[in-house]
Amino acid sequence: MTSETVSCPANVPADRVVEFDVYAPPGGESDYFAAWATLRGKHRLVWTSANGGHWIATDGELTRTIWKDAETFSNEALAVTPGLGEVMRFIPLQQDAPEHKPFRTTVMKGFGNNHVMAMEPVIRAVTRDLVAQLRPRGGCEFMQEFAEIVPIHVFLSLIGVPTEDRARLRPLGQQLTRPDGTMTVEQLRDAADDYLRPYVEERLASPGSDLFSRILAVPIEGRPWTFEEARRMCRNLLFGGLDTVVSMFGNISLHLARHPADQGLLRERPELMPQAADELMRRYPMVSVTRNVVRDIDLDGVTLKTGDLVYVNSSMHNLDPACFEDPLTVDFERNLSPVRHTTMGAGPHRCVGAGLARLEAIVFLDEWLSAIPAFRVREGTSPTYRAGNVGALTDLQLAWD
Ligand code: HEM
């Protein structure tokens, strides 16, 4: 990612300028959340010159407001990384109203509750199988040996592709989660497209019952999907559903490894697992989005100009004491209904895979805690994070007796 810095535009008052690179926040390698918390302060909107220059919302209410106001804040840009949006052109993620709605409605149908629930045996089988392999070893590097594997397997099953393809897709997933600089974003997109192409063509020509077929079989305002639209949608699902879930698994495990009492509570009261999944997802949100301003607007005493970029990070909302009481504390019985957390976004682009991700989290808690004894972060190791639009743990050594 670039950290190209630019000079400060005229609409940015000097006291709003911070030094903050969203791809390398200060101390982010050892604690992603603490790094973001350094931005909380007297202003609700600050501006950084890193990555081409952009605003950052630093409090909960404003973060949520920007996320929901799709009329002022467009989704077209995708990221503060210059050029990334033009390369990926995701459908429905990078579409605005009115174009967005028919595509989103169609994708949502593909993720209907009945279809998601039908995935449970697949999710359970792959989770159980991996846990059974890891258990006798007394420990593992959780990210590579568990977190990166399950979402790929689930995705392949969803799109009706043999799960042996896992080996082919895994390096791509790894580049997405832990980019090592060997691939440009164009190469990553092309590799994903090359992988997806035969399936997209086949599902368009003769639909089956898999996720892509279900979505592509529904016309867009009375006409069939074009190949290019289909490809952009399938690309969105691939990129949207892998590293986010990897990141979620990492955070849940790290929390439990550091909080044996919470492991004990869930073992004693497994009926709390669905609520625990929701609360852990609230407490450890790692997705940030970029919006481009499409009309001048005054906010927090400054004017955001048309064309400005605003970066919105869900931890600024979920971990703001003004939005959630005692937000850093994990309480499995917390009432989450008054304010919906933004781990899955807010407004018209809220995650279409939210139900699937939640199911993966619940099954993970159930299978992992039933099979693995009390576990902890392996002595002498420290978890490391990678920041970015989807922050994630990159190394998490766990041990059990
Ligand atoms: C824990 C896991 C996940 C997290 C934290 C997450 C987070 C998000 C967030 C924050 C957004 C909103 C983006 C925005 O406002 O610009 C979003 C949208 C989206 N997500 Fe997820 N996601 C997860 C899992 C998944 C899965 C499993 C899939 C599919 C297989 C998926 C597919 C999508 C798609 C297609 C969109 C775009 C929706 C639209 O623009 O209408 N996500 N996700």
Residues whose N, C-alpha, C, O or C-beta is under 5 A from the ligand:
A	BS01	HEM	P92 L93 R104 N236 L237 G240 G241 T244 V245 M248 V287 V289 T342 T343 M344 G345 A346 P348 H349 R350 C351 V352 G353 L356 A357
